[in-house]
């Protein structure tokens, strides 16, 4: 049997899973308690409100994100680092097919209601964006690094949305060759590709 001290971890893990699968607004504390196999009355010992447990979920996702970015940063080249990030999205494509991108879908939902939770979710995307921007800075893309980072992230998030909408993992999986060629083109020309649509030339 799990130790009592594991209850908080189980509650956060359960909340993370349910919020991804059915959204924050549709997830109740009773749902979380049932998923975690914790009596509902015990939940309030650890978290007084659903918002409090959502904050713990965001902190958990932030820790996972930063650990992953550190791993990606160990790759030798900018291209390898960026494609490692993309590959992590592809590796979780079955989750995306079922429920969308864990971070992207959460940001989309919480942004509509605003408040501290929305701010916390937005920070996850912003931290990712800053990391991607640093990679383009390392390619000597200068003032264009932010724009390129947004293009890169928007392309992945857009394909994740289509993957979820059409329940087709190939939409996200087939993005890798196109982005790989796009990165190569930037490295060779040192010029900013005018639009994300230009990536289609490399598909």
C-alpha positions as CSV (number, residue, x, y, z in Angstrom):
1,X,0.0,0.0,0.0
2,X,1.3,3.6,-0.7
3,X,2.5,5.4,2.3
4,X,0.4,8.3,3.7
5,X,3.3,10.7,2.7
6,X,2.7,9.8,-0.9
7,X,-0.8,11.2,-1.0
8,X,0.2,14.7,-2.0
9,X,2.3,13.3,-4.9
10,X,-0.5,11.1,-6.0
11,X,-3.0,13.9,-5.9
12,X,-0.8,16.2,-8.0
13,X,-0.2,13.4,-10.5
14,X,-3.9,12.6,-10.7
15,X,-4.7,16.3,-11.2
16,X,-2.1,16.7,-13.9
17,X,-3.6,13.7,-15.8
18,X,-7.2,14.7,-15.5
19,X,-6.6,18.4,-16.2
20,X,-4.9,17.4,-19.4
21,X,-7.5,14.8,-20.4
22,X,-10.7,16.8,-19.6
23,X,-9.6,20.4,-18.9
24,X,-9.3,22.4,-15.7
25,X,-12.9,23.6,-15.5
26,X,-14.4,20.1,-15.9
27,X,-12.1,18.5,-13.4
28,X,-13.4,18.4,-9.8
29,X,-11.6,17.7,-6.5
30,X,-13.8,14.6,-6.2
31,X,-12.5,13.4,-9.6
32,X,-8.9,14.0,-8.5
33,X,-9.5,12.2,-5.2
34,X,-11.0,9.2,-7.0
35,X,-8.2,9.1,-9.5
36,X,-5.5,9.3,-6.8
37,X,-7.3,6.7,-4.6
38,X,-7.4,9.3,-1.7
39,X,-10.6,9.9,0.4
40,X,-12.1,13.3,-0.6
41,X,-11.9,14.5,2.9
42,X,-8.2,14.0,3.0
43,X,-7.7,16.1,-0.1
44,X,-8.4,19.3,1.9
45,X,-5.5,18.5,4.2
46,X,-3.1,19.0,1.3
47,X,-5.1,21.4,-0.9
48,X,-7.8,23.8,0.2
49,X,-9.1,24.5,-3.3
50,X,-8.9,23.2,-6.8
51,X,-6.9,26.3,-7.7
52,X,-4.3,25.3,-5.1
53,X,-3.8,21.9,-6.6
54,X,-3.6,23.5,-10.1
55,X,-0.8,25.6,-8.9
56,X,1.0,22.5,-7.7
57,X,0.4,21.0,-11.2
58,X,1.9,24.0,-12.9
59,X,4.9,23.8,-10.6
60,X,5.3,20.2,-11.5
61,X,5.1,20.9,-15.2
62,X,7.6,23.8,-14.8
63,X,10.1,21.5,-13.1
64,X,9.7,18.8,-15.8
65,X,10.1,21.4,-18.6
66,X,13.3,22.9,-17.1
67,X,14.8,19.4,-16.7
68,X,13.9,18.6,-20.3
69,X,15.4,21.8,-21.6
70,X,18.6,21.1,-19.7
71,X,18.8,17.7,-21.5
72,X,18.1,19.3,-24.9
73,X,20.8,21.9,-24.2
74,X,23.4,19.2,-23.9
75,X,23.2,18.4,-27.6
76,X,26.2,19.5,-29.6
77,X,24.6,21.8,-32.2
78,X,21.7,24.3,-32.4
79,X,19.9,22.1,-34.9
80,X,20.2,19.0,-32.6
81,X,18.9,21.0,-29.7
82,X,15.9,22.3,-31.5
83,X,15.1,18.9,-33.0
84,X,15.5,17.3,-29.6
85,X,12.7,19.6,-28.4
86,X,10.5,18.7,-31.4
87,X,11.3,15.0,-30.9
88,X,10.0,15.2,-27.3
89,X,6.7,16.5,-28.7
90,X,6.6,13.6,-31.2
91,X,7.5,11.1,-28.5
92,X,4.3,12.1,-26.7
93,X,2.1,12.2,-29.9
94,X,-0.4,9.6,-28.6
95,X,-1.1,12.0,-25.7
96,X,-1.5,14.8,-28.1
97,X,-3.8,12.8,-30.3
98,X,-6.0,12.1,-27.3
99,X,-6.0,15.4,-25.4
100,X,-3.8,17.9,-27.2
101,X,-0.4,19.4,-26.1
102,X,-0.3,19.3,-22.3
103,X,1.1,22.8,-21.9
104,X,-0.5,24.4,-25.0
105,X,-4.0,23.2,-24.3
106,X,-3.7,24.3,-20.6
107,X,-2.5,27.7,-21.6
108,X,-5.4,28.1,-24.1
109,X,-8.0,27.2,-21.5
110,X,-6.6,29.2,-18.6
111,X,-5.9,32.3,-20.7
112,X,-9.7,32.7,-21.2
113,X,-10.3,33.1,-17.5
114,X,-7.2,35.1,-16.6
115,X,-5.8,35.3,-13.1
116,X,-2.7,33.8,-11.4
117,X,-3.3,30.3,-13.0
118,X,-3.3,31.8,-16.4
119,X,-0.1,33.7,-15.6
120,X,1.6,30.6,-14.4
121,X,0.6,28.6,-17.5
122,X,1.8,31.4,-19.8
123,X,5.1,31.3,-18.0
124,X,5.6,27.7,-19.2
125,X,5.3,28.8,-22.8
126,X,7.4,31.9,-22.3
127,X,10.2,29.9,-20.7
128,X,10.2,27.6,-23.7
129,X,10.1,30.5,-26.1
130,X,13.1,32.1,-24.4
131,X,15.1,28.8,-24.6
132,X,14.3,28.5,-28.3
133,X,15.3,32.2,-28.8
134,X,18.7,31.5,-27.3
135,X,19.2,28.7,-29.8
136,X,18.6,31.1,-32.7
137,X,20.9,33.7,-31.1
138,X,23.6,31.0,-31.1
139,X,23.1,30.8,-34.8
140,X,23.9,34.5,-35.0
141,X,20.4,35.4,-36.0
142,X,20.6,38.6,-33.9
143,X,17.4,40.7,-33.7
144,X,15.5,38.1,-35.7
145,X,15.9,35.4,-33.0
146,X,12.7,36.2,-31.2
147,X,10.7,36.1,-34.5
148,X,12.2,32.8,-35.5
149,X,11.5,31.4,-32.0
150,X,7.9,32.3,-32.4
151,X,7.7,30.8,-35.8
152,X,9.3,27.6,-34.6
153,X,7.0,27.3,-31.5
154,X,3.8,28.4,-33.4
155,X,4.5,25.8,-36.1
156,X,4.8,23.0,-33.5
157,X,1.8,24.1,-31.5
158,X,-0.3,24.5,-34.6
159,X,0.6,21.0,-35.8
160,X,-0.2,19.7,-32.3
161,X,-3.6,21.3,-32.5
162,X,-4.2,19.7,-35.9
163,X,-2.9,16.4,-34.6
164,X,-5.5,16.5,-31.8
165,X,-8.3,17.8,-34.0
166,X,-7.9,15.2,-36.7
167,X,-6.6,12.4,-34.4
168,X,-3.7,11.9,-36.8
169,X,-0.2,11.4,-35.3
170,X,1.4,11.7,-38.7
171,X,0.6,15.4,-38.8
172,X,3.1,16.1,-36.0
173,X,5.5,13.2,-36.9
174,X,5.9,14.5,-40.5
175,X,6.9,17.9,-39.3
176,X,10.4,16.9,-38.4
177,X,11.9,16.8,-41.9
178,X,10.4,20.1,-42.8
179,X,11.7,21.9,-39.7
180,X,15.1,20.2,-40.1
181,X,15.5,21.6,-43.6
182,X,14.2,25.0,-42.5
183,X,16.9,25.2,-39.8
184,X,19.5,24.2,-42.4
185,X,18.4,26.9,-44.7
186,X,18.7,29.5,-42.0
187,X,22.1,28.3,-41.0
188,X,23.3,28.5,-44.6
189,X,21.8,31.8,-45.7
190,X,21.8,33.6,-42.3
191,X,18.5,35.2,-43.5
192,X,15.1,35.1,-41.9
193,X,12.6,33.0,-43.7
194,X,9.7,35.5,-44.5
195,X,7.0,33.3,-43.2
196,X,6.2,29.9,-41.6
197,X,4.5,28.9,-44.8
198,X,8.0,28.9,-46.4
199,X,8.7,25.8,-44.4
200,X,6.4,23.9,-46.8
201,X,9.2,24.1,-49.4
202,X,11.3,21.7,-47.3
203,X,8.5,19.2,-46.6
